[in-house]
Amino acid sequence: MSIGLEKILQIKSKLKLEQLYNIFISLIVVLILILAFLALKRPISVQQFHNVLKVSEQQNCPESQEMAIVLSQKHQVNMGQYLKLMQAYHSETVQVHQLPPLAEQ
C-alpha cells in the first residue's frame, strides 16, 4: 500500500497548479469542439427545410439553387450542409448586388 501512496505523492508533487489549469482548459476546449461537431450533424428543422425549398425555387443565384435542389432531394439534411447552403446563398446575393449595371448599347 505504501508503494502506491508514494507513487501518487510523486505524481502529485510533479504536477504544478499551472499544469492542472492547462489540462482543465484543454478539456473544456475539447468538449466545446465535440459539442460543435454534434450540433453540425443534427438534422435541420421544418422551417429551415422550407428555406432550402425557397432557395431551390429562386432564379437569381444559380449555384445556390443547384445546391438547394440537391439538398431538397435528400432524405435528411444536417445542419452543416444547411449552413454551407446559406453561406453560399448569402455570398452569391452580395455578389449580385455588387455587379455594375449593364451599359446601354
Residue pairs with C-beta under 8 A, 6 or more apart in sequence:
39 79
40 78
40 79
40 80
40 83
41 78
41 79
41 80
42 78
42 79
43 76
43 77
43 78
43 79
44 52
44 77
44 78
44 79
44 82
48 77
48 82
49 72
49 77
51 82
51 86
52 68
52 71
52 72
52 77
52 82
52 85
53 68
53 72
55 61
55 64
55 65
55 67
55 68
55 85
55 89
56 65
56 68
56 69
56 71
56 72
57 65
58 64
58 65
59 65
60 92
60 93
60 96
61 89
61 92
61 93
61 96
63 88
63 92
64 85
64 88
64 89
64 92
67 84
67 85
67 88
68 85
68 89
71 77
71 81
71 82
71 85
